[in-house]
């Protein structure tokens, strides 16, 4: 049986949990591309963005499971947008594949609602899982960004272009409009000490409508 992720509107408590339990490379990307190194400030920024642009969602494997990711769009300038997707260590292919199909199918409508003709997204060159996900979600690989982010790391840039985003039936990882990913040497994973402290992580928030357990 295929897994169908449970997707709900933005929930602040769930996003706080996800940010506290990010996967190692998602954590690096989150802070490397953010205007802050403070976890609480980053959470506050997402809170404001979710209020301004009501296209943020929380993803769970099942309705009663802990959240594993959140995604959304923001407007960076007239007609231009940025995609956001951050996940915990519990994200896996069984969740990512159907989520990518849903993004590919629904993103064009979201772009229309926000008046966007282009949506950008960048991921670490070493984060091959993220690059594969973006291609399955219909994004086109455009270029390699050298010395990008606060860490001056190598990133891959992807984009969804209005009128060019492939439909669910036509898209594959080898989409002809998307150039192949460069084969770059993978840098070592950052030491755990460089990441924000994830000890004392909060318990997973209850989905809306779930009664507390005794």
HUWOJO-V467349 format. One record per residue. N is the residue number from 1. RES is the residue in three letters. SS is DSSP state (H for helix, E for strand, C for the rest). BURIAL is b if it has 16 or more other ideal C-beta (glycine too) atoms within 10 Angstrom, else e. D_LAST is the distance of its C-alpha to the last C-alpha in Angstrom with 1 decimal. Layout:
{{N/RES/SS/BURIAL/D_LAST} {N/RES/SS/BURIAL/D_LAST}}
//
This chain:
{{1/UNK/C/e/32.2} {2/UNK/C/e/32.3} {3/UNK/C/e/29.2} {4/UNK/C/e/28.9} {5/UNK/C/b/27.0} {6/UNK/E/b/24.7} {7/UNK/E/b/26.3} {8/UNK/E/b/25.1} {9/UNK/E/e/26.7} {10/UNK/C/b/26.4} {11/UNK/C/b/23.0} {12/UNK/H/e/23.5} {13/UNK/H/e/20.0} {14/UNK/H/b/20.6} {15/UNK/H/b/24.2} {16/UNK/H/b/23.3} {17/UNK/H/b/21.1} {18/UNK/H/b/24.1} {19/UNK/H/b/26.6} {20/UNK/H/b/24.8} {21/UNK/C/b/24.7} {22/UNK/E/b/28.1} {23/UNK/C/b/30.2} {24/UNK/H/e/33.2} {25/UNK/H/b/35.9} {26/UNK/H/b/33.8} {27/UNK/H/b/33.1} {28/UNK/H/b/36.9} {29/UNK/H/b/37.8} {30/UNK/H/b/35.3} {31/UNK/H/b/36.8} {32/UNK/H/b/40.3} {33/UNK/C/b/40.8} {34/UNK/C/b/39.0} {35/UNK/C/e/40.8} {36/UNK/C/e/38.4} {37/UNK/C/e/37.1} {38/UNK/C/e/34.2} {39/UNK/H/b/30.8} {40/UNK/H/e/29.7} {41/UNK/H/e/33.0} {42/UNK/H/b/32.7} {43/UNK/H/b/29.3} {44/UNK/H/e/31.0} {45/UNK/H/e/33.9} {46/UNK/H/b/31.7} {47/UNK/H/e/30.1} {48/UNK/H/e/33.6} {49/UNK/H/b/34.8} {50/UNK/H/b/32.1} {51/UNK/H/e/32.9} {52/UNK/H/e/36.6} {53/UNK/C/b/36.5} {54/UNK/C/e/33.9} {55/UNK/C/b/34.2} {56/UNK/C/b/31.3} {57/UNK/E/b/28.6} {58/UNK/E/b/25.4} {59/UNK/E/b/25.4} {60/UNK/E/b/22.6} {61/UNK/C/b/23.4} {62/UNK/C/e/21.3} {63/UNK/C/e/19.4} {64/UNK/C/e/15.9} {65/UNK/C/e/17.4} {66/UNK/C/b/17.8} {67/UNK/E/b/21.0} {68/UNK/E/b/24.1} {69/UNK/E/b/26.9} {70/UNK/E/b/28.2} {71/UNK/E/b/31.7} {72/UNK/E/b/34.0} {73/UNK/E/b/37.6} {74/UNK/E/b/39.3} {75/UNK/E/b/42.8} {76/UNK/E/e/44.9} {77/UNK/E/e/48.2} {78/UNK/C/e/49.8} {79/UNK/C/e/49.4} {80/UNK/E/e/47.7} {81/UNK/E/b/44.0} {82/UNK/E/b/41.7} {83/UNK/E/b/39.0} {84/UNK/E/b/35.8} {85/UNK/E/b/33.5} {86/UNK/E/b/31.3} {87/UNK/E/b/28.9} {88/UNK/E/b/26.7} {89/UNK/C/e/27.6} {90/UNK/C/b/25.6} {91/UNK/C/b/28.2} {92/UNK/C/e/30.4} {93/UNK/H/e/33.3} {94/UNK/H/e/31.3} {95/UNK/H/b/29.6} {96/UNK/H/b/32.7} {97/UNK/H/b/35.3} {98/UNK/H/b/33.9} {99/UNK/H/b/32.9} {100/UNK/H/b/36.5} {101/UNK/H/e/37.9} {102/UNK/H/b/35.9} {103/UNK/H/b/37.1} {104/UNK/H/b/40.6} {105/UNK/H/b/40.5} {106/UNK/H/e/39.0} {107/UNK/H/b/40.4} {108/UNK/H/b/43.8} {109/UNK/H/e/42.4} {110/UNK/H/b/40.3} {111/UNK/H/b/43.4} {112/UNK/H/e/45.3} {113/UNK/H/e/42.8} {114/UNK/H/b/43.2} {115/UNK/C/e/46.9} {116/UNK/C/b/46.9} {117/UNK/C/e/49.5} {118/UNK/E/b/48.2} {119/UNK/E/b/44.9} {120/UNK/E/e/44.9} {121/UNK/E/b/42.5} {122/UNK/E/b/43.2} {123/UNK/E/b/41.6} {124/UNK/E/b/42.6} {125/UNK/C/b/45.4} {126/UNK/C/b/43.4} {127/UNK/C/b/40.3} {128/UNK/H/e/41.8} {129/UNK/H/b/38.5} {130/UNK/H/b/38.4} {131/UNK/H/b/42.1} {132/UNK/H/b/41.7} {133/UNK/H/b/38.7} {134/UNK/H/b/40.9} {135/UNK/H/b/43.8} {136/UNK/H/b/41.7} {137/UNK/C/b/40.4} {138/UNK/C/b/44.0} {139/UNK/C/b/44.9} {140/UNK/E/b/48.4} {141/UNK/E/b/49.0} {142/UNK/E/e/51.7} {143/UNK/E/e/52.4} {144/UNK/E/e/51.5} {145/UNK/E/e/50.8} {146/UNK/E/e/52.2} {147/UNK/E/e/51.1} {148/UNK/E/b/48.3} {149/UNK/C/b/45.4} {150/UNK/C/e/45.2} {151/UNK/C/b/45.5} {152/UNK/C/e/48.6} {153/UNK/E/b/47.2} {154/UNK/E/b/48.3} {155/UNK/E/b/46.4} {156/UNK/E/b/47.0} {157/UNK/E/b/47.3} {158/UNK/E/b/46.3} {159/UNK/E/b/46.8} {160/UNK/E/b/46.3} {161/UNK/E/e/49.5} {162/UNK/C/e/49.7} {163/UNK/C/e/51.8} {164/UNK/C/e/51.4} {165/UNK/C/b/47.7} {166/UNK/C/b/48.0} {167/UNK/C/e/46.3} {168/UNK/C/e/43.8} {169/UNK/C/e/46.5} {170/UNK/C/e/49.0} {171/UNK/C/b/46.9} {172/UNK/C/e/46.7} {173/UNK/C/e/46.2} {174/UNK/C/e/50.0} {175/UNK/C/b/50.5} {176/UNK/C/e/54.2} {177/UNK/C/e/53.9} {178/UNK/C/b/51.7} {179/UNK/C/e/53.6} {180/UNK/C/e/52.4} {181/UNK/C/b/50.3} {182/UNK/C/e/52.5} {183/UNK/C/e/52.1} {184/UNK/C/e/51.3} {185/UNK/C/e/50.6} {186/UNK/C/e/47.0} {187/UNK/C/e/46.4} {188/UNK/C/e/44.1} {189/UNK/C/e/40.5} {190/UNK/C/b/40.0} {191/UNK/C/e/38.8} {192/UNK/H/e/35.2} {193/UNK/H/e/36.3} {194/UNK/H/e/37.6} {195/UNK/C/e/34.3} {196/UNK/C/e/31.9} {197/UNK/C/e/29.4} {198/UNK/C/e/26.3} {199/UNK/C/e/24.7} {200/UNK/C/e/21.4} {201/UNK/C/e/20.6} {202/UNK/C/e/17.6} {203/UNK/C/e/14.6} {204/UNK/C/b/15.4} {205/UNK/C/b/14.9} {206/UNK/C/e/13.1} {207/UNK/C/b/16.1} {208/UNK/C/e/17.0} {209/UNK/C/e/15.6} {210/UNK/C/e/12.4} {211/UNK/C/e/9.4} {212/UNK/C/e/6.6} {213/UNK/C/e/3.8} {214/UNK/C/e/0.0}}
//
